[in-house]
Amino acid sequence: MAATSNDDLFPDVRNPQGTRVINNRCLLRTQDGYCVVLVSGIVLAHYAVTDRMAEAHAMVSLVEQGWATQIVKGSVLDIDT
């Protein structure tokens, strides 16, 4: 029995707009020009969308603390690692 896209049990359930799942513990939420990195519901970092240095620091912190791998980090930022 092959599954099709119409077999979705919850077709109307999606992540809220501006939410990117990094992995099973980490989320990146963007709203009103600011980003928040959450780990298990706790804020790890917050920064303005235009602040690339703070964004890089937040992603490096995720990797150094063991919350995300570098491959996952690259896919969240849409860059090649």
C-alpha positions, 0 to 999 in steps of 0.5 A, spaced: 500 500 500 503 506 497 502 512 501 500 519 497 500 526 499 492 525 500 494 520 506 496 526 510 492 525 517 493 532 519 493 536 513 492 543 516 497 542 521 504 546 520 509 549 523 507 557 524 510 562 519 517 564 521 519 557 525 524 553 522 526 546 526 533 545 526 532 538 530 528 535 535 530 540 540 532 546 537 527 551 533 529 558 530 523 563 530 523 569 526 518 575 528 518 582 527 525 583 525 528 579 530 530 571 531 530 567 537 534 560 538 530 556 542 533 549 545 528 545 549 524 551 550 529 555 553 532 561 549 539 560 547 540 567 543 536 572 540 538 577 535 536 582 529 535 579 523 540 584 520 545 582 525 549 577 521 555 576 527 550 575 532 546 569 527 553 566 526 555 566 534 548 563 535 549 557 530 556 556 533 554 556 540 549 550 538 554 546 535 559 547 540 554 546 546 552 539 542 545 541 540 546 541 533 551 538 528 554 543 523 551 539 517 544 541 520 546 548 522 548 549 514 541 547 512 538 552 517 542 558 514 541 555 507 548 555 506 553 550 504 558 547 509 
